[in-house]
Amino acid sequence: MKKGFGLAILMLDMMFNCRAQVKIVVDQQGRADFKTIVEAINSLPDSSATTRTIFIRKGTYREKIFISKHNIVFEGEDRDKTIITQDIARDEWRCDHPDDWGVATMNVNGTDITLKNLTVANDYGFNVKETKTIDCPNDTVTHKRTITINGHQMALRTMKATRLKAINCHFRAYAGDTVSPWNTADGMFYFKDCIMEGGVDFYCPRGWAWAENCSFFANTGPASIWHDGSGDPDQKTVLINCRFDGYPGFKLGRYHREAQFYIVDCHFSKNMADTLIYHVPTTSIKWGERIYYYNCHRDGGKDFGWYANNFPASLKADEITISWLFKNKWNPLTN
């Protein structure tokens, strides 16, 4: 009996794992497992030893996505034609909610999440053209708040998530904090072949982050990239072979918490201002200015001196690798 019972449990486990490996397909026209992404997420157990894939066919999905489950791949059929979009002003959302859970088009609290071949957009600033004043219960002084098109508009916002990667994705917003992978304790984030656009600090990771072959476009705002490495002196944001463009006079970056930037083999458009990545003195910095460049150049104009090669003598450019960044805790190329 015991042997037979154990065999039955093993068979059930094998059946579950095989099922978990099958792609769930989402199609707005109803020609697949589900018509919405939310329905597909709800169909899955919270976690699995094997990766689950939600394959999303072409279409514009006007859904707000909440991901608290683990080990899931969200794969679009076509990056430019598989679009997940909402119009959300963070300042408005926070009038009725205590935190940022729900402030973005895609809200992530799960671990081991992969995004592939998708556009994730918060189009508030593109679609709403006027400033408005609203009732705001969480404003303890006036109970009112003015909402502008230049405020925070997050396409991707993570909470406690770690080991998140995005490959060949387009993250779009008009204004600030478009891509906000936030976890100062143990956040590890990987972006490859992605397009990111927005306003102030529109790429703003907290923790350890790697961006490779990505394109950044500033629609507005006083800085494009930002980093919070206050959780550990070793935390870094690495940008390799990336391109930066934007409105005439756009600025590359800033920080107001402990930060550490490594910018390698990157290209800047002639629109970029002659302004180094700068510290906004809202907090004191105890670990010093840690902003490093190697082999970066400006297209169509003279290079500025502030991004000249300045790696520490003990570090060579070819040592900037994924394993170096993540200390062999995670290899996004294999898992």
N, C-alpha and C positions, 0 to 999 in steps of 0.2 A: 504493500500500500504506500509506504513512504517513498519507495523508488518511483512508483507510478505517479504519485502526486508531484514529486520533484520534476519528473519529465514533463508533466502537463504545464507546470509553471514555466519551465524553460521554453516550451513551444509557444505559450502565450506571449512570453517576452520577445521571442524571435518574430512572432506575428506582429507585435506592436512596433518593433524597430523597423521591420520591413515597411509597414504602413507609414511610419514617420518619414521614411526616405522618399516616399512618393510625392511628387509635386502636387500641391493644391493650386488650381487654376482659377483666376478671377477674370470674369468677362462681363462687361456692362450689359451686353445684349442677352445674357442668360444662357450662353452656349458653353458653360463650364460648370465647375463645382459651386461657385458663388458669384453673385453680381457685385458685391462690395468687398473691399479689403477688410473692413471691420468684421464682417461675417466670417471671413476666412481666419482671422486672428482668433475670434471667439471659439472656433471649432477645435483649436489645438489645446492639448494639455499645457500646463504652465511651463514645464521643462521636459527635456528629452536628452538622452545620451547621444543621439544622432541628430544631425542638422535637418530641420524642416524647411522646405522651400515653398514660398507663396509666389507663384508666377502670375504677373499682372499684365494682361493684354492691353493693347493700345486703347487709349481713351483718356478723357479728363475726369478724374475722380474727385468730386467736391466733398471730401471727407476729412474730418479731423481724426488723426490716428494716435491711439494710445498703445504703447508696447510695454507691457510689464512682464511678458513671458520671455523665455530665454532660448538661445540657439535657433534662430530663425534667419533665413535669407529672404529678402524682399527683392525680387528680380523683375524688372520691367521688360516688355517685349522690344521697346524702342525708347531710348532716352528722351528724344524730343517729342515723342507722341504718347508716352505713358506719363501722365501728369497728375500729381496729387496736389491739390490747391485749396487754400482757405484765405479769407481776408480777416486778419486778426491784428488789432492794435493792443500791444501788451498793456499800455496804460489803461485802456478801457477794461480789459479782462481783469486786471488786479483791483478794480473798483468793487467787484463782487466776489473775489476769490482770494484766499489767504496766501497762495504761493503760485509758482509758475507752472504747475501741473495743468496743462491745457492751453498754455500761452502760444504754442507753436502749431504749425500744420502737422508736424510729426513729433510726438512727445515720447521719449524713450526712457524707460526705467529698467529694461532688461539687459542682460549681459550676453555677449557673443551674438551680436546683431550685425547683419551684412545688408547693405543697400547696393543694388547694381542696376545700371541702365534705367534710371528714373530721373524725372524732374520733380523736385519737392519745392513748392512755391508758397510764399505768403505774399499775396498780391494786394494787400491793403493799400499801400502807398501808390500803387499804379492805378487802382480803381476808385479810390476815394480822393477827391480833389480839394476838399474844403476842410478847414479846421472846424471843430464842433466842441461845445461845452456840454457835459453830461452830468447827471446826478451821480455822485460817487460816495456810497456809504462808508468806504474805507478811508476817505479823507476826513480826518477828525477835526479839521479846522473849518473848512468852508462847505464840506459835503458836495463839492463840485470839482470837476477836473476838465481841463482843456486838452483835447486830443488832436494832435497834428499829424501830418503825413510824414514827419521826420522822426517820429519816435521809434522805439524798439518794435521790430516786426520779424519774429523768428520763424524761419522755415523748419529748422531742426533744433530741438532743445532736449538735451539729456539731463537726467537727474543723478541717480546713483549708478548709471550704466558704466561699464568698462568693457574693453575689447569690442569696440564698434569700428566697422570699416565701411567705407563708401568707395565704389569703383565706377567710373564713368557715369557720374551723376551730375545734375545741374541743380544747384540750390539758389533760389531766386527770391529776392525781396527788394523793395525800393530803398528802405532805410536800415536801421541798425540791428546788429546781432543776428544776422541771417543764419549763420552756422554757429551754434552755441553748444559744443560738447563739453559739459561742465561736470567735473568730478575732481576736486582738489585732493582727495584722499588717494585714489588709485586709478584714475581715469587713464586709459590707453586708447588712442584714436588714430586711425589710418585712413588717409584719403589719397586716391590715385586717379589721374585722368579726369578730374572733376572741374566744373565751372562753378564759381561762386561770385555772386554779385549782391551789392547792398549799399548801406551807408556806413555810419560810424562803427568801427570795430566789427565789421560784418563777418570776419573769421576770427573767432575769439575762444580758442580752446583753453581749458583748465586741466593741468596735469601734464601728461606726455602726449605729444601729437606729432604725426608725420604727414606731410603733404608733398606729393611728387607729381610732376607733370600736370599741375593744376593751373587754371587761369582765373585771375581775380579782376573784377571790374567794379570800380567805385562810382556809384550813382551820385553820392553826396557825402557829406560828413568830413570830420577833421582827421580821420585815420582809417586805413583799410584793415590791418591785422593788429592783433592784441594777444597777450598771453597772461595767464595767471599761474605761476609756479610756486605759490606760497605754501603748498602742502609739503614740499620736500625740496631741499636745495638742488637736487639732481633733476628736477622736472624741467623739460625743455619743449619748445616747439621748433621743429625742423621743417624747412621748406627747400626742396631740391628741384631744380629745373622748372621753376614756376614762372609765369608771366603776370605782370601787373599793368593794368591800364585803368583809365577812368576819365572823369571830367578834367578839363584843364586846371592844373594846380592841385590835383589830388595828392594826399600825403600817404606815405607808406604805412606807418604804424605808430603806436603809442602803448603805454602801459601805466596802470596805477597801482599794481601790486607787484610782488616779487615776480620777475620774469627772466626768461633765458631764451634768446633767439639764435638760431643757426640758419643762415640764408645762403644757399650754395647754388652756383650755376644758374642764377635767376636773371630775368630780363625785365627791364622797366621801360615803359613807353616814354616818349618825349613829353607827355603831359604831366609826368610826375614832378612834384615840387622839390626844390632843393632844401628838403627838411628831413633831418635824420629821425629815426625812431626815437620818440621822446617820452620822458617821464612826466606824468601829470601828478603833481605833488599833493594828492589827497591822502596818501599814506607814506610813511617813511620806508625806505628801502635799506635793509641791513646787509644784503648779500651783494650789493654793488651793481653797477651797470654791466650786464652780460649780453651784449649784442654783437654777434660775430658774422662776418661776411667772407665769402670766397668766390672769386671769379664771377662777379655780378657786373652787368653792363646795362647801359641805357641806350635804347634804340633811337636813332635819328638825332643824336645830340651828344655833347661831351659828358663823360662820366663825372659824377660828383665825388668829391674826396671822402665823404663820410662812409661810403660803402666799399672803400678799398680793402683789400685782404688784411685781416687782423686776427686770424686764428691764434690761440695760444701756441707757443713754441712746441709744447708737448703733444699737439694734436695735428694730424694730417687730414686733408680733405677726404681721402679714400677710407679713412677710419669712421666716417659718418655713415653708419649703416643702421638697419633696422634693429639688429641684435644689440648694437651699441646703445641705441636710444632706449629700448625696452628692457635692457639688461637680461636678455634671454628669457624673460618671463612670458613672452608672447611672440609668435611669428605669424603675422597676418597673411603671409604668402602661403602658409600651409594649413592654418586652422582659423 
